[in-house]
Amino acid sequence: MLNELNEFLDEQTKGLRDMAANLRKTRVDAARKAAIESAARIKALNSRVRGLARSGVRLTSISHGTVQSLIELQSEIVTTALGDAATQLERIAHTGNVRELAREQAEVLQATRERIVHDVARAMRILRQAARDARKVAEHEAEPVVAKAKGKIRKAKRTVRKAERTLRGAKRPGRGAKRKTTTARRRRRAAR
């Protein structure tokens, strides 16, 4: 009986050793697999990171160009306003009566209104162009995501259609089935 007990214990010990070895091996294999998958995901992120960095550079370039254009516009506005003020002061100095002064003031006010409208329009053009450029960058970055989503949607729709056909119990009838139905109807009509 002692022998049988020793054999039983030896068998159990051997089985436990094998299980431990298998467990270690599966853990190592699982860890390797997880490491490989993680490395693949990290490598895939590199292209996304590069894309985002390029987008960031483009957006920075757009914003710097926009600010530069707005600063140049502001400089032109201030320079023009100062020039107009100097011209107006010279005219006032050379006017002979109040009537001429009033007429010149009306002309200056009209020119100022037109200049302000023109300057606002230029500022709006600059901002619209910046918005278009930024939208293009955003759309360019969104294209791969949208294409991937569209592909998944198409695949899901195909799966749904296939499942619906399976639930109905039969595939769609082909042309042959329609012909048979039409031929059978003709035979019935002819028999009548």
C-alpha positions as MATLAB code, in Angstrom:
seq = 'MLNELNEFLDEQTKGLRDMAANLRKTRVDAARKAAIESAARIKALNSRVRGLARSGVRLTSISHGTVQSLIELQSEIVTTALGDAATQLERIAHTGNVRELAREQAEVLQATRERIVHDVARAMRILRQAARDARKVAEHEAEPVVAKAKGKIRKAKRTVRKAERTLRGAKRPGRGAKRKTTTARRRRRAAR';
ca = [
       0.000    0.000    0.000;
       2.875    2.318    0.747;
       4.224    1.642   -2.720;
       0.907    2.498   -4.307;
       0.724    5.683   -2.292;
       4.266    6.653   -3.353;
       3.422    5.939   -7.002;
       0.258    7.995   -6.712;
       2.174   10.879   -5.142;
       4.873   10.618   -7.830;
       2.233   10.741  -10.564;
       0.552   13.708   -8.949;
       3.881   15.491   -8.491;
       4.812   14.848  -12.121;
       1.399   16.111  -13.253;
       1.767   19.252  -11.157;
       5.276   19.850  -12.566;
       3.922   19.506  -16.119;
       1.056   21.865  -15.312;
       3.487   24.405  -13.816;
       5.753   24.133  -16.868;
       2.758   24.571  -19.198;
       1.513   27.490  -17.137;
       4.931   29.167  -17.310;
       5.135   28.504  -21.034;
       1.630   29.864  -21.705;
       2.336   32.917  -19.567;
       5.538   33.571  -21.484;
       3.746   33.006  -24.809;
       0.907   35.290  -23.741;
       3.390   37.946  -22.639;
       5.270   37.660  -25.958;
       2.037   37.912  -27.906;
       0.938   40.950  -25.893;
       4.344   42.579  -26.413;
       4.214   41.979  -30.165;
       0.678   43.368  -30.414;
       1.625   46.390  -28.318;
       4.657   47.050  -30.491;
       2.485   46.862  -33.605;
      -0.011   49.339  -32.098;
       2.799   51.705  -31.105;
       4.260   51.524  -34.622;
       0.822   52.287  -36.041;
       0.634   55.327  -33.771;
       3.834   56.709  -35.288;
       2.107   57.576  -38.546;
      -0.788   59.183  -36.671;
       1.590   61.201  -34.516;
       3.506   62.338  -37.595;
       0.232   63.291  -39.269;
      -0.885   65.272  -36.239;
       2.505   66.974  -36.038;
       2.305   67.973  -39.707;
      -1.228   69.246  -39.130;
      -0.031   71.230  -36.140;
       2.754   72.755  -38.220;
       0.267   73.637  -40.989;
      -2.161   75.193  -38.499;
       0.667   77.152  -36.884;
       1.754   78.381  -40.303;
      -1.821   79.385  -41.128;
      -2.248   81.251  -37.853;
       1.100   83.029  -38.209;
       0.278   84.048  -41.790;
      -3.128   85.289  -40.703;
      -1.723   87.316  -37.808;
       0.971   88.745  -40.092;
      -1.647   89.800  -42.658;
      -3.825   91.358  -39.942;
      -0.868   93.261  -38.466;
       0.087   94.557  -41.931;
      -3.528   95.607  -42.489;
      -3.589   97.365  -39.131;
      -0.353   99.159  -40.001;
      -1.842  100.310  -43.308;
      -5.003  101.482  -41.537;
      -3.039  103.517  -38.988;
      -0.716  104.956  -41.641;
      -3.648  105.921  -43.862;
      -5.557  107.445  -40.938;
      -2.546  109.532  -39.904;
      -1.950  110.634  -43.500;
      -5.603  111.608  -43.875;
      -5.508  113.534  -40.594;
      -2.415  115.447  -41.737;
      -4.036  116.223  -45.098;
      -7.208  117.392  -43.346;
      -5.235  119.701  -41.065;
      -3.449  121.206  -44.089;
      -6.787  121.791  -45.821;
      -8.202  123.438  -42.726;
      -5.184  125.724  -42.637;
      -5.772  126.787  -46.262;
      -9.558  127.189  -46.186;
     -10.892  130.681  -46.615;
     -14.388  130.304  -45.173;
     -16.672  128.020  -43.177;
     -18.571  126.772  -46.237;
     -15.407  125.315  -47.812;
     -14.433  123.837  -44.454;
     -17.819  122.086  -44.139;
     -17.649  120.776  -47.705;
     -14.127  119.441  -47.169;
     -15.167  117.850  -43.876;
     -18.054  116.070  -45.640;
     -15.652  114.764  -48.312;
     -13.195  113.564  -45.680;
     -15.990  111.820  -43.718;
     -17.221  110.080  -46.891;
     -13.677  108.941  -47.759;
     -13.175  107.735  -44.176;
     -16.392  105.669  -44.288;
     -15.351  104.080  -47.571;
     -11.878  103.328  -46.221;
     -13.327  101.711  -43.083;
     -15.688   99.532  -45.146;
     -12.807   98.544  -47.427;
     -10.541   97.731  -44.467;
     -13.209   95.610  -42.745;
     -13.793   93.733  -46.003;
     -10.065   93.035  -46.314;
      -9.913   91.782  -42.718;
     -12.875   89.492  -43.357;
     -11.200   88.094  -46.506;
      -8.063   87.343  -44.506;
     -10.055   85.576  -41.779;
     -12.189   83.613  -44.292;
      -9.062   82.396  -46.076;
      -7.557   81.297  -42.752;
     -10.770   79.442  -41.889;
     -10.763   77.681  -45.305;
      -7.136   76.641  -44.871;
      -7.765   75.341  -41.338;
     -10.840   73.429  -42.560;
      -8.746   71.783  -45.303;
      -6.194   70.643  -42.720;
      -8.947   69.233  -40.495;
     -10.643   67.474  -43.421;
      -7.326   65.991  -44.538;
      -6.771   64.533  -41.070;
     -10.343   63.230  -40.864;
     -10.298   61.443  -44.257;
      -8.691   58.177  -43.046;
     -11.040   57.976  -40.069;
     -14.110   58.591  -42.233;
     -12.974   56.064  -44.852;
     -12.390   53.453  -42.163;
     -15.826   54.119  -40.659;
     -17.491   53.901  -44.088;
     -15.802   50.544  -44.682;
     -17.069   49.245  -41.346;
     -20.573   50.486  -42.124;
     -20.559   48.756  -45.533;
     -19.351   45.521  -43.949;
     -22.048   45.725  -41.266;
     -24.740   46.339  -43.887;
     -23.580   43.301  -45.876;
     -23.665   41.190  -42.731;
     -27.179   42.387  -41.910;
     -28.408   41.645  -45.447;
     -26.872   38.193  -45.324;
     -28.480   37.507  -41.946;
     -31.862   38.717  -43.217;
     -31.644   36.372  -46.194;
     -30.719   33.521  -43.906;
     -33.643   34.305  -41.606;
     -36.037   34.350  -44.542;
     -34.930   30.822  -45.263;
     -33.812   31.268  -48.822;
     -31.570   33.379  -50.934;
     -33.012   35.884  -53.351;
     -34.478   34.232  -56.404;
     -32.246   34.559  -59.416;
     -33.347   35.137  -62.983;
     -33.865   31.430  -63.490;
     -36.441   31.323  -60.718;
     -38.360   34.224  -62.246;
     -38.383   32.519  -65.641;
     -39.735   29.322  -64.131;
     -42.499   31.257  -62.416;
     -43.334   33.094  -65.623;
     -43.255   29.866  -67.640;
     -45.497   28.114  -65.107;
     -48.014   30.987  -65.335;
     -48.044   30.786  -69.109;
     -48.737   27.065  -68.988;
     -51.596   27.609  -66.569;
     -53.091   30.324  -68.735;
     -52.766   28.215  -71.843;
     -54.469   25.299  -70.083;
     -57.489   27.429  -69.223;
];
